[in-house]
Amino acid sequence: MKITNKLSLDEITTLAEESFGDFVKAVVDIERGIISIGGELHSDEESMLLDDGSRQEDLWGINIYPALPEDKRVEFDSMINIRPKQNNRSRGIDRPEIRERILLILKNIVD
């Protein structure tokens, strides 16, 4: 599901409970400031955003653990993050500035 407006932490908790129990997968478009959340795979959400006009290089996969404190809630781990062409050779997000942009987008969307 593509999210461009506010989403409550309770709604994220419900999505987590419906999918993996304690977390939910999401993909963030760092240029458009939107997220897709709740797919079985990060690639499902990535495909939806690509179909919606996002660019591959702007999409990053994360996991959200709504029950954890805010500073531990986001895990930067996804197969879609492996991008040697963008100097990201791990499932994580190696560049701090990208992680910071993701956290800012989430802060603006998650209420």
SVG drawing of the C-alpha trace seen along z (x, -y; Angstrom):
<svg xmlns="http://www.w3.org/2000/svg" viewBox="-4 -16 35 29">
<polyline fill="none" stroke="black" stroke-width="0.4" points="0.0,0.0 1.4,-3.4 1.4,-6.0 1.7,-9.7 -0.2,-11.0 0.0,-10.4 -0.1,-6.8 -0.6,-6.1 1.7,-3.9 -1.4,-1.8 -2.0,-1.3 1.6,-0.2 1.2,2.2 -1.9,3.7 -0.1,4.1 2.8,5.8 0.4,8.2 -1.2,9.1 2.1,9.9 5.2,10.9 3.8,10.4 6.3,7.9 7.5,6.0 6.3,4.8 8.4,4.4 8.4,1.0 10.2,-0.7 10.9,-4.4 11.3,-6.7 13.8,-9.2 13.1,-11.7 9.4,-11.7 9.0,-11.3 6.6,-8.4 6.6,-4.8 5.0,-1.6 4.3,0.7 2.9,4.1 4.0,6.3 5.3,9.9 8.6,8.9 10.4,5.6 10.4,6.3 6.5,6.3 6.5,2.7 9.4,1.7 7.5,2.9 4.4,0.9 6.4,-2.3 8.3,-1.8 4.9,-1.4 3.8,-4.6 6.8,-6.6 9.6,-6.1 13.1,-5.6 15.0,-2.5 18.0,-4.4 15.7,-6.3 14.1,-3.2 15.4,-1.7 14.0,1.3 13.5,1.2 11.7,3.1 9.6,1.3 9.2,2.7 6.4,0.6 6.6,1.9 10.3,0.8 11.4,-2.6 11.6,-5.2 15.4,-5.1 15.4,-1.3 12.2,-1.0 13.7,-1.0 16.0,1.8 17.9,0.9 17.9,4.4 16.7,5.6 17.9,7.5 16.8,4.6 19.5,2.5 22.3,4.4 23.5,2.0 27.1,2.2 26.5,-0.5 25.5,-2.9 28.4,-1.7 26.0,0.1 27.3,3.7 25.3,4.9 21.7,5.5 21.9,2.5 22.1,-1.1 25.8,-2.1 25.4,-5.9 24.4,-7.7 22.8,-10.5 20.4,-8.1 19.5,-6.5 18.8,-10.0 16.6,-10.9 14.6,-7.7 14.1,-8.5 13.0,-12.0 10.4,-10.8 9.1,-8.3 8.9,-11.0 6.8,-13.1 4.5,-10.2 4.2,-8.2 2.0,-10.0"/>
</svg>
